Amino acid sequence: MPKIEVIPAINAENFEDVKKKIKLIEPYCEWVHLDIADGTFTPNTLWHNAEDLLSFDTPLKIEMHLMIADMDIRWGEWILPNVNRIIFHKEVAHDPLFVLEKIKKSKKEAGVAIRPDTDWMELKDFFENADLVQVLAVNPGLAGQAFKPEILDKVKHIRQYNSRVIIEVDGGINLETGKQCAEAGANILVSANYIFGSEDISGAINNLKNI
């Protein structure tokens, strides 16, 4: 089983809540995962104002999960000094290889995501060039959804097809589902409710790391 990295996910309606949650996790992790939704790819909206990050300072590395449409023209909005990694959805890029190349040329890590109903084979073209691929275990957008166990087969197929690719799983991650994802071949677990719903955030993060 690969070593597991845990990244807390923040899905908030305003930037004040984003900042508060980041402060809660700063002592316990290296990365933070920010969910971005403006209603173009999701049924809901979350905080999605890139300019808010310009004056924000945190020691954490920032991973943006862009659940927004028209990535071929909108990728550049999130090329910011304190953003380290950008994950975009294959489903909303007309030319995802172009988007991937543009992000990497901007000196940012790039990840490609698919939602639960997208075939894992859609990610094949990115295994060698993307810094990671992400399998969503819930539908994009709404927090608190139940983990879809059928995505475990996707993770297994990806791992069997390519032993080196970094696989991130996002959505519905707790100790039980996290263990299942790790056993299937995931490297990174992204979790929101399990971590921020815990009375012991440090303990929750460490529990996931040690599954």
C-alpha positions as CSV (number, residue, x, y, z in Angstrom):
1,M,0.0,0.0,0.0
2,P,1.4,3.4,-0.9
3,K,2.2,6.0,1.7
4,I,-0.9,8.1,2.2
5,E,-1.0,11.9,2.1
6,V,-4.0,13.7,3.7
7,I,-5.2,17.1,2.5
8,P,-8.0,18.8,4.3
9,A,-10.7,20.2,1.9
10,I,-12.4,23.5,2.4
11,N,-15.8,24.2,0.8
12,A,-17.2,27.5,2.0
13,E,-19.6,30.1,0.8
14,N,-17.3,33.1,1.7
15,F,-13.6,33.8,2.1
16,E,-13.9,34.6,5.8
17,D,-14.9,30.9,6.4
18,V,-12.1,29.8,4.1
19,K,-9.6,31.7,6.2
20,K,-11.0,30.5,9.5
21,K,-10.7,26.8,8.4
22,I,-7.2,27.2,7.1
23,K,-6.1,28.6,10.4
24,L,-7.5,25.5,12.1
25,I,-5.4,23.1,10.1
26,E,-2.2,25.1,9.6
27,P,-0.3,23.3,12.4
28,Y,-1.1,19.8,11.2
29,C,-0.6,19.5,7.5
30,E,1.4,20.7,4.5
31,W,-1.4,21.3,2.0
32,V,-4.9,22.7,1.9
33,H,-7.5,21.9,-0.8
34,L,-9.9,24.7,-1.8
35,D,-13.1,23.8,-3.6
36,I,-14.2,26.4,-6.2
37,A,-17.7,26.4,-7.6
38,D,-19.5,29.2,-9.4
39,G,-22.6,27.2,-10.6
40,T,-21.4,26.6,-14.1
41,F,-20.4,23.0,-13.5
42,T,-22.1,22.4,-10.2
43,P,-25.7,22.9,-8.9
44,N,-24.4,25.2,-6.2
45,T,-21.9,28.0,-5.7
46,L,-19.0,28.2,-3.3
47,W,-16.4,30.9,-2.7
48,H,-14.8,31.5,-6.1
49,N,-13.1,34.9,-6.1
50,A,-9.5,34.4,-7.0
51,E,-8.6,38.0,-6.1
52,D,-9.2,37.2,-2.4
53,L,-6.0,35.1,-2.4
54,L,-3.8,38.0,-3.5
55,S,-3.5,39.4,0.0
56,F,-3.8,36.2,1.9
57,D,-0.8,34.5,3.6
58,T,-0.5,31.0,4.9
59,P,2.4,28.6,5.3
60,L,0.4,25.9,3.7
61,K,0.7,24.9,0.0
62,I,-2.6,25.6,-1.8
63,E,-4.3,23.2,-4.1
64,M,-7.3,24.6,-6.1
65,H,-10.0,22.2,-7.2
66,L,-11.7,24.2,-9.9
67,M,-15.3,22.9,-10.4
68,I,-16.0,25.6,-13.1
69,A,-16.7,25.5,-16.8
70,D,-14.7,26.9,-19.7
71,M,-11.3,25.9,-18.4
72,D,-9.7,26.6,-21.8
73,I,-10.1,30.3,-21.1
74,R,-10.4,30.5,-17.3
75,W,-7.4,28.6,-16.2
76,G,-5.4,31.8,-16.0
77,E,-7.6,33.4,-13.3
78,W,-6.0,31.1,-10.7
79,I,-2.4,31.4,-11.7
80,L,-1.5,33.3,-8.5
81,P,1.7,33.5,-6.5
82,N,0.5,31.5,-3.5
83,V,-1.3,28.8,-5.5
84,N,0.8,25.7,-5.9
85,R,-1.4,23.3,-7.7
86,I,-4.5,23.6,-9.9
87,I,-6.9,20.7,-10.5
88,F,-9.4,21.1,-13.3
89,H,-12.1,18.8,-14.6
90,K,-11.6,16.9,-17.9
91,E,-15.4,17.3,-18.5
92,V,-15.2,21.0,-18.8
93,A,-12.2,21.6,-21.0
94,H,-12.5,21.5,-24.7
95,D,-8.8,20.8,-25.0
96,P,-7.6,19.5,-21.6
97,L,-4.1,18.8,-22.8
98,F,-3.8,22.5,-23.8
99,V,-5.0,23.5,-20.3
100,L,-2.6,21.1,-18.6
101,E,0.3,22.5,-20.7
102,K,-0.6,26.1,-19.9
103,I,-0.8,25.4,-16.1
104,K,2.5,23.7,-16.1
105,K,4.2,26.4,-18.2
106,S,3.0,28.8,-15.5
107,K,5.2,26.9,-13.0
108,K,2.2,25.3,-11.2
109,E,1.5,21.7,-10.5
110,A,-1.5,20.4,-12.6
111,G,-4.0,17.8,-11.9
112,V,-6.9,16.4,-14.0
113,A,-10.2,15.3,-12.3
114,I,-13.2,13.3,-13.3
115,R,-16.6,13.0,-11.6
116,P,-18.0,9.7,-10.5
117,D,-19.9,9.0,-13.8
118,T,-16.9,9.5,-16.1
119,D,-14.9,6.5,-17.3
120,W,-11.4,6.2,-15.8
121,M,-10.1,5.7,-19.4
122,E,-10.7,9.4,-19.9
123,L,-7.6,10.0,-17.8
124,K,-5.2,7.8,-19.7
125,D,-3.7,10.7,-21.8
126,F,-2.7,12.5,-18.6
127,F,-0.9,9.7,-16.6
128,E,2.5,10.7,-17.9
129,N,2.2,14.5,-17.9
130,A,-0.1,15.5,-15.1
131,D,1.2,15.8,-11.5
132,L,-1.8,13.8,-10.4
133,V,-5.2,12.6,-11.4
134,Q,-8.2,13.0,-9.2
135,V,-11.2,10.7,-8.9
136,L,-14.2,12.3,-7.3
137,A,-16.1,9.9,-5.1
138,V,-19.2,12.3,-4.9
139,N,-20.9,14.5,-7.4
140,P,-19.2,17.9,-7.9
141,G,-20.1,20.7,-5.6
142,L,-22.3,19.8,-2.6
143,A,-20.6,19.0,0.7
144,G,-21.5,16.1,2.9
145,Q,-22.5,13.6,0.1
146,A,-22.1,9.9,0.7
147,F,-19.1,8.1,-0.8
148,K,-19.8,6.2,-4.0
149,P,-18.1,2.8,-3.6
150,E,-18.2,2.2,-7.4
151,I,-15.2,4.6,-7.8
152,L,-13.0,2.1,-6.0
153,D,-12.9,0.0,-9.2
154,K,-11.8,3.1,-11.1
155,V,-8.9,3.6,-8.7
156,K,-7.9,0.0,-9.0
157,H,-8.0,0.1,-12.8
158,I,-5.9,3.3,-12.9
159,R,-3.3,1.8,-10.5
160,Q,-3.1,-1.5,-12.5
161,Y,-2.7,0.5,-15.7
162,N,0.0,2.8,-14.4
163,S,2.0,2.1,-11.2
164,R,3.5,5.5,-11.0
165,V,0.7,7.9,-11.4
166,I,-0.4,9.9,-8.3
167,I,-4.1,9.2,-7.6
168,E,-6.1,11.6,-5.4
169,V,-9.5,10.7,-4.2
170,D,-11.9,13.4,-3.0
171,G,-15.4,13.2,-1.4
172,G,-16.9,11.2,1.4
173,I,-13.5,10.3,2.9
174,N,-13.5,9.0,6.4
175,L,-11.5,6.2,8.1
176,E,-13.5,3.4,6.4
177,T,-13.7,4.8,2.9
178,G,-10.1,6.2,3.2
179,K,-8.8,2.7,3.9
180,Q,-10.7,1.3,1.0
181,C,-9.2,4.0,-1.3
182,A,-5.7,3.3,0.0
183,E,-6.1,-0.4,-0.6
184,A,-7.3,0.3,-4.1
185,G,-4.2,2.3,-4.9
186,A,-4.8,5.9,-3.9
187,N,-1.9,8.1,-2.8
188,I,-3.8,11.2,-1.6
189,L,-7.0,11.5,0.4
190,V,-8.9,14.7,0.4
191,S,-11.4,15.1,3.3
192,A,-13.6,17.8,4.6
193,N,-16.4,16.7,6.9
194,Y,-14.4,14.0,8.7
195,I,-11.7,16.5,9.6
196,F,-13.6,19.7,10.2
197,G,-16.5,17.8,11.9
198,S,-14.1,16.3,14.4
199,E,-13.5,17.7,17.9
200,D,-9.9,16.8,17.5
201,I,-8.7,18.0,14.0
202,S,-5.1,16.9,14.6
203,G,-6.3,13.5,15.6
204,A,-8.6,13.1,12.6
205,I,-5.8,14.0,10.2
206,N,-3.4,11.6,11.9
207,N,-6.0,8.8,11.9
208,L,-6.4,9.2,8.1
209,K,-2.6,9.3,7.6
210,N,-2.2,6.1,9.6
211,I,-5.0,4.0,8.1
